[in-house]
Structures are given as C-alpha cells and as structure tokens.
Amino acid sequence: MGFLGTETILEKMNELEEYKKLGTVEQLSKRIDEENVLKFYYCESEDSYLIGRRIDTMYYAHWHGNHFTWDMSRYLPWGEHVVSPKSLWKEHTYPSEPKEIPFEDWLKGFVKKYITED
C-alpha cells in the first residue's frame, strides 16, 4: 500500500470540511425528518386552516366538507389582484400567503370553523 500524495490529502481534507458543514449524522437526520413533517397553516384572507409542507414551493391541503384536497402553489403573487383580459377569469385576487401556526391553534380553529359547522 502506497502513501497518499499531498494533493490527495488536501482533497480529502476539503471533502471532510464539506461534510462537516452538513452537520452531524444526528443533525442531518433531524433536519430531514423536520422537512418531511406536515405543518399547520392559516390563510387569513380565506379564513381557512391548511396542512402542508414547504420545500421550494408549498404543498397544502384544504378541507372540503369531509376530506382534504391537496394543492400546490409555486411562487404565487400572494394577496395581489391580477387583471388578465386574455384569461378565462379576466381578473383574480390571490389569497394572502398562509402563515405557519402552532398545532394547538390550528386544531382549535379547525374544530371551531369546520366541525361545529357540520
């Protein structure tokens, strides 16, 4: 078995520094787990309680009477009124951006709004 050259040792040290930036195995596992967890949101303009995940876009579910319906948004102009004469809807006002809220607040609001209405 031969010795590693200086360049190879420097390359390995640089690789090691890059891995250290990711954090420990435990930190990386926790971060991956947190990204896969559903979070709870409230959209003020629609007075709606959503569940979802944010990656580089937002995946969220609306309650529709007896089930959740999943949607996806990508870089929406949150809260803006858009006029587009060539489109089918001619003009449209986008909802405000949903804000993440604690589960307890989401559950109380969801039950009050949707469960007591039924």
Residue pairs with C-beta under 8 A, 6 or more apart in sequence:
4 12
22 28
23 31
35 53
35 55
36 53
37 53
38 51
38 52
38 53
39 51
39 52
39 53
39 54
39 100
40 49
40 50
40 51
40 100
40 101
40 102
40 103
40 105
40 106
40 107
41 49
41 50
41 51
41 52
41 60
41 98
41 99
41 100
41 101
41 106
42 48
42 49
42 50
42 98
42 99
42 101
42 105
42 106
42 109
43 50
43 95
43 96
43 97
43 98
43 99
44 96
44 99
45 79
45 95
45 96
46 95
46 96
47 113
48 62
48 63
48 113
49 63
49 106
49 109
49 110
49 113
49 114
50 60
50 61
50 62
50 98
51 60
51 61
51 68
51 106
52 58
52 59
52 60
52 61
52 98
53 59
53 60
57 72
57 73
57 74
57 75
58 72
58 73
58 74
58 98
59 70
59 71
59 72
60 70
60 71
60 72
60 73
60 98
61 68
61 69
61 70
61 71
62 68
62 69
62 71
63 110
63 114
76 94
76 97
77 94
78 94
78 95
78 96
78 97
79 93
79 94
79 95
79 96
79 97
80 93
80 94
81 91
81 92
81 93
81 94
82 91
82 92
82 93
82 94
83 90
83 91
84 90
84 91
84 92
101 109
